Amino acid sequence: MKFMKLGSKPDSLQSDGKFVRYISSELATDIIITVGEVKFDLHKFPLLLKSNRLQKLVSKANEDNSDEIYLDDFPGGPKAFEICAKFCYGMTVTLNAYNVVAARCASEYLEMTEDVDRGNLIFKIDVFLTSSIFRSWKDSIIVLQTAKSLLPWSEDLKIIGRCIDSIASKTSVDPMNITWSYTYNRKLTQADKIAEDKISLKEKIEPVPKDWWVEDICELDIDLYKRVMITVKSKGRMDSVVIGEALKTYAVRWLPDSVDALVSDAHARRNKSLVETIVCLLPCDNGVGCSCSFLMKLLKVAILVEADESSREELIKSISLKLYEASVKDLLIPARSPQVTIYDIDLVQDLLNRYMTNEKKIRDMDVVDKKDKVFGESILGNRAILNVGKLVDSYLGEIAHDSNLSLSSFVDLSQSIPEFARPNHDGLYRAINIYLKEHPSLTKSEKKNVCGLMDVKKLTADASAHAAQNEHLPLRVVVQVLYFEQVSAAASNRAFANSLRDPPRALINGDDECERSLGKSCHSLNGQMSHLKIKDDEFRRSVKLNKKSSKNSRSGVQLLPSRSRRIFDKLWNVGKGQGGNRSPETSGSSNSPTSVVAGDTKSSGSSLRHRRYSIS
């Protein structure tokens, strides 16, 4: 810390209790100056030589035959006046970052200018501020903190403005040119201990990061912090990522973690102002500088403290541009009255709609500029939309537990993303399964509507195995799962057999043959399903799959429950004419996958197929 000593005489200002100061001298004092609650018994002569204002006040007191002067509105109070009085007497005074602002404001009040005496206090303090304080990072921050209590004097004297400009300029200094080993708020690091041990700093100290300054300015009040950050941004030399990190650090420092503390009467107003200020300081880069997780936390707080509409709208806009970075936990925003759900579904729906609208605009532009399109950007774009697809399915799985979640909300949310964003439907199946369990009162039509969101052909082997024995699914869906399992397995067996005879041809035509077989089989299935009339009681008995422990001697897995097997065998035999020649083993002794919970099974899709069929 920088300091400056003024005067050379010993300190002879004594105290008589808490509220009296006097000069210990052979000469009797001849004036009493009251500053606040403290009285100073002083001599007129040294004071009048330095202060133009005291000259006027003493002259007026003499006219009134009074030897006492009252300075009730004195900036800095008794301590600041004591510094000025000691300077007038030539006593030793030490100025530093903690008292220099008060001394400067007090000297301005007393009009201790060069017109009164050369080398007066105002001049000396200004030299000290310019040559030392504003050149020091730590001292500039301390001075700025102390200046707030001395408003409006510190503002009028441009001390605050100069401090802010000094701090903002130093934040953009190349980290390679920073010579201090630790900053204002950080504790002594290992590198500093190495320096103390006189070991080479160049070899031991790690490079200074670009965001070295963000923690130090966190101690500033929100209004001063806002002015510093505005100045930093206005210089245009700071990366938006560093700006985002600075805002995040400040929010973590001052925003409480608990909801009760956020909305408490004592802090709600301050927290609201803090959130609104941070939002207005966000980098103007469409949210690139801030993580989606941080923006989501800000949005949650903004909703809780009822921040103004413009702040919430700005956050929603920034979040929607980088929704692909969000996690399910980020989207779990508690609902507010009059919503009846646990989480705010409408807000997430709005975020999804905005994201897809923006994504559509980007893709339309890519089509127009296809010749100039960068391949890497295309890959990143596809990866982002796939991440959003996984996010939506996982979010659906979380909110499906809510008994108050309406069917329309569930369906709308699941349909908010395009088909290509969901390459497999395992996540969607899990969400549908949970929703059906938590909403047992759904009608057959509603169950059909929910299950219609899922494409059973896009289920993995594990999910198909679970769905085939899921008693919550409608029978039509269960039969479809079983049917497509068998069709896929049969096509896979034929492709494998062809590959043994003609590997290149089988590799080329295997997928086409599978698709043709699936198309014909689907046509046969649809024709047969239209003739199935199953009553409610028979439907429920049919869906429940009997778990048998007997093993098939050929495949080694459990057989299909007898009723599901009979229904399936009927469909399969009828579809034989269109589907081509089937082996007796395929049509007569197909096995049901073992009942597993999605995600817990260890068998792969290929192993299920090979265990279910044998190649003669």
C-alpha positions as a printed Julia matrix, in Angstrom:
616×3 Matrix{Float64}:
   0.0     0.0     0.0
   1.27    3.45   -0.93
   1.54    6.18    1.73
   2.78    9.74    2.1
   4.09   11.51    5.21
   3.47   15.22    5.7
   5.07   17.49    8.33
   7.94   16.84   10.69
   6.88   18.09   14.13
   5.86   15.6    16.8
   2.18   14.98   17.35
   1.0    17.2    20.22
  -2.75   16.81   19.72
  -4.05   15.25   22.92
  -7.39   13.76   23.9
  -9.53   14.52   26.92
 -12.15   11.81   26.84
 -13.9    10.79   23.64
 -15.17   14.19   22.59
 -12.35   16.68   23.32
  -9.07   17.26   21.48
  -6.56   19.94   22.45
  -3.05   21.08   21.6
  -0.5    20.51   24.31
   1.37   23.82   24.21
   2.63   26.66   26.42
   0.38   29.03   24.49
  -3.26   29.03   25.47
  -5.76   28.05   22.81
  -8.02   30.81   21.51
 -10.65   29.06   19.39
 -12.94   26.04   19.7
 -14.0    24.25   16.52
 -16.81   21.7    16.92
 -16.98   18.96   14.32
 -19.92   16.66   14.95
 -19.69   15.68   18.61
 -15.96   16.4    19.01
 -14.54   19.75   20.16
 -11.05   20.9    19.11
  -9.28   23.48   21.3
  -6.84   25.1    18.83
  -4.94   28.28   17.97
  -6.22   30.66   15.29
  -2.89   31.61   13.75
  -1.73   28.28   12.18
  -5.26   27.51   10.98
  -5.81   30.85    9.29
  -2.48   30.55    7.43
  -3.76   27.49    5.57
  -7.57   27.72    5.35
  -9.48   30.4     3.51
 -12.81   29.17    4.88
 -11.65   29.29    8.49
 -10.55   32.86    7.88
 -14.12   33.77    6.96
 -15.67   31.81    9.84
 -13.29   33.26   12.46
 -13.94   36.76   11.18
 -17.66   36.21   11.53
 -17.22   34.7    15.02
 -15.23   37.75   16.11
 -18.05   39.99   14.98
 -20.41   37.96   17.12
 -17.96   38.02   20.06
 -17.74   34.26   19.96
 -14.73   31.97   20.17
 -16.5    28.83   18.91
 -17.16   27.61   15.35
 -19.53   24.78   14.4
 -18.84   22.56   11.38
 -21.8    20.2    11.38
 -21.66   19.19    7.72
 -17.92   18.59    7.63
 -16.99   15.82    5.11
 -15.11   12.96    6.73
 -16.05   13.99   10.26
 -13.65   14.59   13.18
 -10.93   12.27   11.83
 -10.65   14.15    8.55
 -10.59   17.53   10.39
  -7.84   16.2    12.67
  -5.65   15.48    9.63
  -6.18   19.0     8.33
  -5.48   20.54   11.76
  -2.23   18.59   12.16
  -1.13   19.69    8.69
  -1.74   23.3     9.66
   0.49   22.84   12.73
   3.18   21.05   10.72
   2.77   17.83   12.68
   3.54   14.44   11.13
   0.56   13.1     9.18
   0.47    9.84    7.22
  -1.86    9.63    4.24
  -2.83    6.3     2.69
  -5.59    4.77    0.57
  -7.96    4.58    3.55
  -7.87    8.24    4.62
  -6.74   10.17    1.56
 -10.25   10.69    0.14
 -11.57   12.03    3.45
  -8.55   14.34    3.75
  -9.03   15.57    0.18
 -12.72   16.34    0.74
 -11.98   18.03    4.08
  -9.27   20.18    2.57
 -11.66   21.19   -0.2
 -14.27   22.16    2.4
 -11.69   24.26    4.29
 -10.46   25.82    0.99
  -6.82   24.9     1.61
  -5.75   26.02   -1.87
  -2.55   27.38   -3.43
  -4.06   30.88   -3.31
  -3.87   30.79    0.46
  -0.46   29.18    0.85
   1.97   27.6    -1.57
   2.28   23.83   -1.23
  -1.04   23.63    0.57
  -2.85   20.38    1.45
  -5.02   20.17   -1.67
  -1.99   20.32   -3.94
  -0.05   17.71   -1.97
  -2.97   15.28   -1.88
  -3.6    15.64   -5.63
   0.05   14.84   -6.33
  -0.16   11.78   -4.09
  -3.34   10.56   -5.82
  -1.92   11.0    -9.3
   1.57    9.66   -8.71
   0.8     6.79   -6.36
  -2.82    5.88   -5.63
  -4.19    5.78   -9.17
  -1.16    3.81  -10.34
  -1.81    1.07   -7.84
  -4.44   -1.6    -8.49
  -5.13   -2.38   -4.84
  -5.1     1.23   -3.69
  -7.47    2.3    -6.46
 -10.02   -0.28   -5.31
  -9.68    0.78   -1.65
 -10.05    4.46   -2.52
 -13.14    3.73   -4.6
 -14.71    1.86   -1.69
 -14.05    4.67    0.78
 -15.23    7.34   -1.65
 -18.85    6.2    -1.52
 -19.33    7.38    2.07
 -18.1    10.83    1.06
 -20.63   11.56   -1.66
 -21.26   14.05   -3.2
 -17.85   15.54   -2.41
 -15.86   12.63   -3.85
 -17.98   12.7    -7.0
 -17.67   16.44   -7.48
 -13.91   16.24   -7.02
 -13.82   13.52   -9.74
 -12.1    11.09   -7.39
 -14.63    8.32   -8.13
 -14.41    8.86  -11.86
 -10.62    8.75  -11.84
 -10.61    5.6    -9.72
 -13.02    3.85  -12.08
 -10.97    4.82  -15.12
  -7.79    3.63  -13.41
  -9.31    0.26  -12.51
 -10.86   -0.27  -15.95
  -7.58    0.55  -17.68
  -5.65   -1.93  -15.58
  -8.08   -4.79  -16.31
  -7.12   -4.67  -19.99
  -3.38   -4.82  -19.36
  -1.67   -7.81  -20.94
  -1.41  -10.47  -18.19
   2.19  -11.05  -19.27
   3.0    -7.54  -18.03
   1.45   -8.02  -14.59
   4.21   -8.19  -12.0
   2.28   -8.77   -8.76
   2.07  -12.36   -7.67
  -1.35  -12.31   -6.03
  -4.28   -9.97   -6.12
  -6.08   -7.98   -3.5
  -8.56  -10.54   -2.17
  -6.68  -13.77   -2.74
  -4.68  -15.41    0.0
  -0.97  -16.06   -0.25
  -0.49  -18.81   -2.81
   2.27  -21.36   -3.16
   3.9   -19.14   -5.76
   4.22  -16.31   -3.21
   5.79  -18.68   -0.69
   8.29  -19.62   -3.37
   9.02  -15.94   -3.92
   9.61  -15.49   -0.22
  12.07  -18.37   -0.32
  13.98  -16.51   -3.06
  13.36  -19.17   -5.7
  13.12  -18.08   -9.31
   9.64  -16.71   -9.96
   9.91  -17.19  -13.71
  10.3   -20.93  -13.22
   7.75  -21.42  -10.43
   4.89  -18.93  -10.87
   2.14  -19.97  -13.25
   0.99  -17.53  -15.96
  -1.53  -14.93  -14.81
  -5.01  -15.72  -16.24
  -7.02  -13.17  -18.18
  -9.66  -13.01  -15.45
  -7.17  -12.25  -12.67
  -9.09   -9.11  -11.72
 -12.66  -10.38  -11.39
 -12.48  -11.38   -7.72
 -10.89   -8.14   -6.59
 -13.7    -5.86   -7.72
 -16.38   -8.1    -6.19
 -16.08   -6.16   -2.95
 -17.51   -3.04   -4.59
 -21.12   -2.08   -4.03
 -23.43   -2.81   -6.93
 -23.67    0.79   -8.16
 -19.89    1.26   -8.24
 -19.43   -2.22   -9.71
 -21.85   -1.33  -12.48
 -19.89    1.8   -13.36
 -16.6    -0.09  -13.41
 -17.98   -2.82  -15.67
 -19.57   -0.3   -18.04
 -16.21    1.43  -18.37
 -14.42   -1.89  -18.9
 -16.86   -2.83  -21.68
 -16.69    0.63  -23.27
 -12.96    0.32  -23.82
 -13.67   -2.64  -26.1
 -10.53   -4.56  -25.19
 -12.05   -7.19  -22.88
 -13.16  -10.6   -24.12
 -16.85  -11.31  -23.6
 -16.03  -14.61  -21.87
 -14.04  -12.76  -19.22
 -16.9   -10.27  -18.8
 -19.26  -13.19  -18.28
 -16.92  -14.75  -15.72
 -16.72  -11.44  -13.84
 -20.52  -11.17  -13.66
 -20.83  -14.78  -12.53
 -18.25  -14.27   -9.77
 -20.05  -11.17   -8.53
 -23.42  -12.93   -8.55
 -22.03  -15.88   -6.58
 -20.47  -13.45   -4.11
 -23.63  -11.48   -3.34
 -26.71  -13.54   -4.23
 -27.77  -15.83   -1.36
 -28.23  -19.54   -2.01
 -31.47  -20.05   -0.11
 -34.84  -19.04   -1.55
 -35.95  -17.61    1.8
 -32.99  -15.25    1.9
 -33.63  -14.16   -1.68
 -37.24  -13.14   -1.11
 -36.93  -11.91    2.49
 -38.19   -8.38    3.08
 -34.77   -7.26    4.3
 -32.93   -8.26    1.1
 -35.53   -8.64   -1.66
 -35.1    -5.08   -2.94
 -31.31   -5.32   -2.97
 -31.39   -8.71   -4.69
 -33.8    -7.4    -7.31
 -31.53   -4.45   -8.04
 -28.52   -6.76   -8.18
 -30.11   -9.14  -10.7
 -31.36   -6.32  -12.91
 -27.9    -4.72  -12.89
 -26.13   -7.96  -13.79
 -28.57   -8.56  -16.64
 -27.97   -5.12  -18.09
 -24.21   -5.78  -17.95
 -24.39   -9.07  -19.89
 -22.12   -9.08  -22.98
 -23.87   -8.07  -26.18
 -22.86  -11.28  -27.95
 -26.11  -13.26  -27.9
 -25.13  -14.96  -24.67
 -21.83  -16.38  -25.91
 -19.84  -14.92  -23.01
 -21.98  -16.54  -20.29
 -22.73  -20.19  -19.71
 -26.31  -21.36  -20.12
 -26.27  -22.71  -16.56
 -25.4   -19.26  -15.16
 -28.09  -17.58  -17.25
 -30.68  -20.12  -16.06
 -29.77  -19.45  -12.43
 -30.14  -15.74  -13.03
 -33.55  -16.35  -14.59
 -34.68  -18.38  -11.57
 -33.61  -15.58   -9.23
 -35.2   -12.94  -11.47
 -38.51  -14.79  -11.28
 -38.29  -15.2    -7.51
 -37.46  -11.55   -6.77
 -39.93  -10.35   -9.43
 -37.39   -8.49  -11.53
 -38.74   -6.22  -14.24
 -40.1    -7.73  -17.44
 -37.29   -6.4   -19.62
 -34.65   -8.21  -17.54
 -36.5   -11.52  -17.72
 -37.07  -11.12  -21.45
 -33.37  -10.45  -22.02
 -32.44  -13.58  -20.07
 -34.95  -15.75  -21.94
 -33.64  -14.45  -25.24
 -30.02  -15.24  -24.33
 -30.88  -18.68  -22.94
 -32.88  -19.68  -26.01
 -29.83  -19.09  -28.21
 -27.73  -21.62  -26.33
 -30.3   -24.03  -24.95
 -28.19  -26.95  -26.18
 -25.79  -26.27  -23.27
 -28.48  -26.6   -20.6
 -28.96  -29.55  -18.29
 -32.22  -31.0   -17.0
 -31.51  -29.49  -13.58
 -31.28  -26.04  -15.17
 -34.78  -26.39  -16.63
 -36.43  -27.41  -13.36
 -37.76  -23.94  -12.54
 -40.4   -23.94   -9.79
 -43.82  -22.88  -11.01
 -45.48  -19.76   -9.65
 -49.14  -19.21   -8.91
 -51.61  -19.68  -10.62
 -49.8   -22.65  -12.25
 -50.73  -26.0   -10.71
 -47.71  -28.01  -11.9
 -44.55  -28.45   -9.86
 -42.32  -26.86  -12.49
 -42.86  -24.01  -14.93
 -43.69  -25.98  -18.1
 -44.82  -22.92  -20.05
 -41.46  -21.21  -19.63
 -39.57  -24.24  -20.93
 -42.0   -24.5   -23.84
 -41.32  -20.85  -24.65
 -37.55  -21.45  -24.55
 -37.91  -24.43  -26.88
 -40.1   -22.53  -29.33
 -37.61  -19.67  -29.47
 -34.69  -22.02  -29.93
 -36.37  -23.89  -32.78
 -37.4   -20.64  -34.46
 -33.81  -19.42  -34.35
 -32.55  -22.81  -35.52
 -34.92  -22.73  -38.49
 -33.64  -19.3   -39.49
 -30.05  -20.55  -39.34
 -30.85  -23.62  -41.43
 -32.7   -21.53  -44.0
 -29.67  -19.27  -44.27
 -27.45  -22.33  -44.67
 -29.59  -23.5   -47.58
 -29.24  -20.12  -49.27
 -25.5   -19.98  -48.62
 -24.91  -23.67  -49.19
 -21.89  -23.05  -51.36
 -20.19  -21.04  -48.62
 -21.24  -23.36  -45.8
 -18.45  -24.65  -43.58
 -18.61  -28.38  -42.91
 -17.48  -28.01  -39.3
 -20.27  -25.54  -38.55
 -22.81  -28.01  -39.94
 -21.54  -30.75  -37.64
 -21.7   -28.43  -34.62
 -25.22  -27.4   -35.55
 -26.38  -31.01  -35.79
 -24.71  -31.83  -32.5
 -26.51  -28.93  -30.84
 -29.95  -30.02  -32.04
 -29.24  -33.59  -30.94
 -28.31  -32.28  -27.49
 -31.61  -30.42  -27.33
 -33.43  -33.62  -28.3
 -31.82  -35.52  -25.43
 -32.53  -32.6   -23.11
 -36.23  -32.57  -23.97
 -36.62  -36.33  -23.47
 -34.82  -36.19  -20.12
 -36.91  -33.21  -19.05
 -40.09  -35.06  -20.03
 -38.94  -37.96  -17.86
 -38.62  -35.61  -14.88
 -41.92  -33.76  -15.22
 -43.84  -36.95  -16.09
 -43.95  -37.7   -12.34
 -46.17  -34.65  -11.83
 -49.76  -35.82  -11.45
 -50.98  -32.33  -12.43
 -49.18  -32.36  -15.77
 -51.8   -32.26  -18.49
 -51.71  -34.53  -21.51
 -51.64  -31.58  -23.9
 -48.58  -30.08  -22.18
 -46.75  -33.39  -22.35
 -47.61  -33.9   -26.01
 -46.82  -30.31  -27.05
 -43.46  -30.38  -25.31
 -42.47  -33.7   -26.9
 -43.45  -32.42  -30.36
 -41.46  -29.18  -30.0
 -38.39  -30.69  -31.61
 -38.08  -32.1   -35.16
 -37.89  -35.83  -35.85
 -34.19  -35.77  -36.76
 -33.35  -34.39  -33.3
 -34.45  -37.73  -31.82
 -32.45  -40.52  -33.58
 -33.67  -43.1   -31.07
 -36.76  -43.06  -28.91
 -35.47  -44.71  -25.74
 -35.62  -41.46  -23.76
 -39.1   -40.68  -25.04
 -40.25  -44.22  -24.22
 -38.98  -43.83  -20.66
 -40.91  -40.55  -20.27
 -44.08  -42.09  -21.74
 -43.79  -45.11  -19.45
 -43.48  -42.85  -16.38
 -46.39  -40.69  -17.51
 -48.63  -43.74  -17.98
 -47.72  -45.03  -14.51
 -48.37  -41.68  -12.83
 -51.64  -41.11  -14.71
 -53.59  -44.39  -14.46
 -56.91  -42.66  -15.17
 -56.06  -41.98  -18.81
 -58.61  -43.24  -21.32
 -57.74  -45.64  -24.15
 -57.83  -42.76  -26.58
 -55.46  -40.68  -24.44
 -53.07  -43.6   -24.04
 -53.09  -44.06  -27.78
 -52.35  -40.37  -28.22
 -49.37  -40.52  -25.86
 -47.94  -43.71  -27.3
 -48.38  -42.3   -30.8
 -45.48  -39.95  -30.01
 -43.13  -42.92  -30.03
 -41.83  -44.83  -33.03
 -41.25  -48.44  -31.93
 -38.87  -48.97  -34.85
 -36.48  -46.48  -33.21
 -36.24  -48.32  -29.9
 -33.02  -50.09  -29.04
 -33.02  -53.8   -28.24
 -33.06  -53.13  -24.49
 -35.96  -50.7   -24.71
 -37.87  -53.07  -27.01
 -37.35  -55.91  -24.54
 -38.79  -53.78  -21.77
 -41.68  -52.48  -23.87
 -42.67  -56.0   -24.93
 -43.5   -56.84  -21.33
 -44.8   -53.41  -20.23
 -48.32  -53.83  -18.92
 -48.9   -50.06  -19.01
 -48.7   -49.9   -22.81
 -51.76  -50.55  -24.99
 -51.86  -54.01  -26.56
 -51.53  -52.54  -30.06
 -48.16  -51.01  -29.11
 -46.94  -54.2   -27.47
 -47.8   -56.21  -30.6
 -46.06  -53.67  -32.79
 -42.92  -53.91  -30.66
 -42.95  -57.71  -30.86
 -43.68  -57.69  -34.57
 -40.89  -55.31  -35.5
 -38.48  -57.2   -33.29
 -39.2   -60.38  -35.25
 -39.13  -58.65  -38.66
 -35.83  -56.96  -37.85
 -34.33  -60.21  -36.6
 -35.5   -62.1   -39.71
 -34.08  -59.48  -42.03
 -30.83  -59.51  -40.09
 -30.59  -63.3   -40.43
 -31.18  -63.16  -44.17
 -28.62  -60.4   -44.56
 -26.13  -62.47  -42.6
 -26.84  -65.54  -44.75
 -26.41  -63.49  -47.92
 -23.14  -62.08  -46.64
 -21.75  -65.6   -46.38
 -22.44  -66.2   -50.1
 -21.76  -62.73  -51.49
 -20.38  -60.34  -48.85
 -20.08  -57.18  -51.0
 -23.58  -57.54  -52.42
 -25.05  -58.29  -49.02
 -23.43  -55.18  -47.59
 -24.88  -53.06  -50.35
 -28.37  -54.52  -50.5
 -28.89  -55.65  -46.9
 -30.51  -52.41  -45.77
 -32.77  -52.18  -48.83
 -34.0   -55.75  -48.33
 -34.7   -55.06  -44.66
 -36.67  -51.92  -45.55
 -38.74  -53.79  -48.19
 -39.46  -56.58  -45.73
 -40.46  -54.09  -43.07
 -42.74  -52.24  -45.47
 -44.57  -55.4   -46.58
 -44.84  -56.7   -43.05
 -46.19  -53.37  -41.78
 -48.85  -53.48  -44.49
 -49.86  -56.98  -43.42
 -49.89  -55.93  -39.76
 -52.13  -52.94  -40.38
 -54.6   -55.12  -42.28
 -54.81  -57.65  -39.49
 -54.96  -55.16  -36.64
 -58.05  -53.55  -38.15
 -59.95  -56.83  -37.61
 -58.93  -57.26  -33.97
 -61.76  -56.35  -31.6
 -60.64  -56.75  -28.06
 -62.81  -55.88  -25.09
 -61.43  -53.99  -22.1
 -61.35  -57.0   -19.76
 -59.72  -59.2   -22.41
 -57.28  -56.38  -23.21
 -56.03  -56.17  -19.65
 -55.6   -59.94  -19.4
 -53.78  -60.04  -22.71
 -51.3   -57.31  -21.86
 -50.05  -58.95  -18.68
 -47.17  -61.18  -19.73
 -46.75  -64.43  -17.79
 -43.2   -64.74  -16.57
 -42.11  -68.35  -16.95
 -38.83  -69.77  -15.78
 -38.61  -72.53  -18.38
 -35.93  -71.97  -20.97
 -36.05  -72.62  -24.67
 -33.62  -75.38  -25.52
 -32.67  -73.78  -28.83
 -32.25  -70.12  -27.82
 -31.73  -70.16  -24.06
 -34.18  -67.26  -23.25
 -37.7   -67.11  -21.86
 -40.63  -67.84  -24.17
 -43.31  -65.28  -24.99
 -46.37  -65.45  -22.74
 -48.84  -67.82  -24.33
 -51.56  -65.27  -25.16
 -49.21  -62.7   -26.7
 -47.54  -65.54  -28.59
 -50.82  -66.8   -30.04
 -51.78  -63.28  -31.17
 -48.39  -62.74  -32.71
 -48.31  -66.18  -34.41
 -51.66  -65.44  -35.99
 -50.37  -62.15  -37.44
 -47.12  -63.69  -38.53
 -48.71  -66.66  -40.38
 -51.11  -64.35  -42.22
 -48.24  -62.05  -43.23
 -46.18  -64.94  -44.56
 -47.5   -64.64  -48.08
 -46.25  -61.07  -48.38
 -43.16  -61.32  -46.28
 -41.44  -64.18  -48.13
 -40.42  -67.65  -46.92
 -39.88  -67.97  -43.15
 -38.3   -70.86  -41.39
 -40.51  -72.83  -39.0
 -38.28  -71.81  -36.15
 -38.83  -68.13  -36.83
 -42.61  -68.27  -36.99
 -43.37  -70.89  -34.44
 -40.88  -70.6   -31.65
 -39.98  -66.92  -31.36
 -39.06  -65.89  -27.84
 -40.02  -62.81  -25.81
 -37.17  -60.65  -24.5
 -36.45  -60.92  -20.83
 -38.28  -58.34  -18.68
 -35.81  -55.61  -17.87
 -35.88  -51.99  -16.9
 -34.65  -49.7   -19.64
 -31.03  -48.84  -19.0
 -30.35  -51.75  -16.59
 -29.96  -54.61  -19.1
 -26.48  -55.58  -20.18
 -27.38  -57.45  -23.36
 -26.8   -55.75  -26.69
 -29.14  -55.67  -29.65
 -27.08  -58.14  -31.6
 -26.86  -60.6   -28.74
 -30.65  -60.59  -28.35
 -31.11  -61.36  -32.0
 -28.6   -64.19  -32.0
 -30.01  -65.66  -28.83
 -33.52  -65.52  -30.23
 -32.72  -67.35  -33.51
 -30.43  -70.07  -34.67
 -29.02  -70.38  -38.16
 -29.28  -73.9   -39.58
